[in-house]
């Protein structure tokens, strides 16, 4: 599967609306996990592999390539790091993480019934 590009057909959108292209990219295995972990600090390939536990080297290589092509991460002397756009995206995702924990409580309450 190619890099989702705004304006071109992507999963869920024949017109390639920018938000749909972004969701296509972020919905790929480990894409958000890589972004989430790189927000904490730059990481080498090996460090990302350890942090992301079950990720295969092939998948990690593919995601890093896609995220670089999407201008969300870059290589630095310390390893992979978020670009300014990647940082901005993380800051937008962070409240969703908080919201999702509240949302998850609904399911816990349902189990307790």
C-alpha positions in Angstrom: 0.0 0.0 0.0 1.3 3.4 -1.0 1.6 6.5 1.2 -1.8 8.1 1.6 -1.6 11.6 0.0 -4.3 14.3 0.3 -6.2 14.8 -2.9 -5.7 11.2 -4.0 -8.0 8.2 -3.2 -7.3 6.7 0.2 -9.1 4.2 2.4 -12.5 5.6 3.1 -12.4 8.5 0.6 -12.3 8.4 -3.2 -11.5 12.2 -3.2 -8.7 11.9 -0.7 -9.8 14.5 1.7 -6.8 15.5 3.9 -8.4 14.2 7.1 -9.0 10.8 5.5 -5.5 10.6 4.2 -4.2 11.4 7.7 -6.5 8.8 9.2 -5.4 6.2 6.7 -1.8 6.9 7.6 -2.4 6.9 11.4 -4.5 3.8 11.1 -1.6 1.7 9.9 -0.1 -0.7 12.3 2.3 1.0 14.8 2.1 4.5 13.1 0.6 6.2 16.1 2.7 4.1 18.5 5.9 5.4 16.8 4.6 9.0 16.9 3.6 8.6 20.6 7.0 7.2 21.6 9.1 9.7 19.6 7.3 12.5 21.4 9.1 11.4 24.6 12.6 11.4 23.0 14.5 10.6 19.8 15.0 6.9 19.4 17.2 4.7 17.2 15.7 1.9 15.1 16.7 -0.6 17.8 15.2 1.4 20.6 11.9 1.8 18.7 11.9 -1.9 18.1 12.2 -2.6 21.9 9.6 0.1 22.9 7.1 -1.2 20.3 7.6 -4.8 21.5 6.0 -6.9 18.8 6.8 -4.8 15.8 8.7 -6.7 13.1 11.8 -5.0 11.5 10.0 -5.0 8.2 6.9 -3.2 9.5 9.1 -0.7 11.5 11.1 0.1 8.4 8.0 0.6 6.3 6.3 2.8 8.9 9.4 4.9 9.5 9.7 5.4 5.7 6.0 6.4 5.4 6.2 8.8 8.4 9.3 10.4 7.0 7.6 10.8 3.5 4.6 12.4 5.3 6.9 15.0 7.0 6.1 13.7 10.5 9.4 12.3 11.5 13.1 12.8 10.5 16.5 11.3 11.2 18.7 13.2 13.5 22.1 12.5 15.1 20.3 11.0 18.1 18.0 8.8 15.9 14.4 9.3 14.7 12.6 12.3 16.0 9.4 14.1 15.3 9.4 17.1 13.0 7.6 20.3 14.0 4.5 19.0 12.2 4.8 15.6 14.0 5.0 17.4 17.4 1.9 19.5 16.4 0.1 16.3 15.5 1.1 14.7 18.8 -0.3 17.7 20.7 -3.6 17.3 18.8 -3.7 13.5 19.6 -2.9 13.9 23.3 -6.4 15.1 24.3 -7.8 12.2 22.3 -5.7 9.8 24.5 -7.2 11.4 27.6 -10.7 11.3 26.2 -10.3 7.6 25.2 -9.5 6.6 28.8 -12.8 8.2 29.9 -14.5 6.4 27.0 -13.0 3.1 28.0 -14.6 3.5 31.5 -18.0 2.9 29.8 -16.9 -0.6 28.9 -15.6 -1.3 32.4 -18.8 -0.1 33.9 -20.7 -2.4 31.5 -18.6 -5.4 32.7 -19.4 -4.6 36.3 -23.2 -4.8 35.6 
